[in-house]
């Protein structure tokens, strides 16, 4: 029994880092910003791609890299969407993608996680913190292993060189500076690698 116990202990002492791909059909970044000082305008950016390396026992082995297709921005108003894609805002011809790459991931109580990383948007890179939830893995009806990542963060658009605005008759501004971002991402497992 002693050799068997030793083998089991040795095997269990190694962690496993699984690689997960973002399922673009079930992933988006939703945002909202103050408009005319009285309400919020919301929208969605899709075309998300990327990978998430997950080790539930050792967060130092976890990392996420992803991108968004800025041409997919949608606020349910064609004229507004075209303006957002133009040089006043995201200038998608020059900067067609926004990217996020983690520096650290911390597991908190339950399924809660904190992701700190570099967001590159409009040609500018800034560190942001995303508070999120990483759900446990399960097998879907088609045999794929899935889990979900949701998260929220706030950014100042001026930090990324997006400063267009107009002064209203009441002295207020047409747009606020703070943008609230909500991420909803489904992940599918693609590989499981034993750590050395």
Secondary structure as UniProt FT lines:
FT   HELIX           2..12
FT   STRAND          16..35
FT   TURN            36..38
FT   STRAND          39..45
FT   STRAND          49..54
FT   HELIX           59..61
FT   STRAND          63..69
FT   HELIX           70..72
FT   HELIX           78..85
FT   TURN            87..90
FT   TURN            92..94
FT   STRAND          97..107
FT   TURN            110..111
FT   STRAND          112..121
FT   TURN            122..123
FT   STRAND          124..134
FT   STRAND          138..139
FT   TURN            141..142
FT   STRAND          145..156
FT   HELIX           157..160
FT   TURN            169..170
FT   STRAND          175..194
//
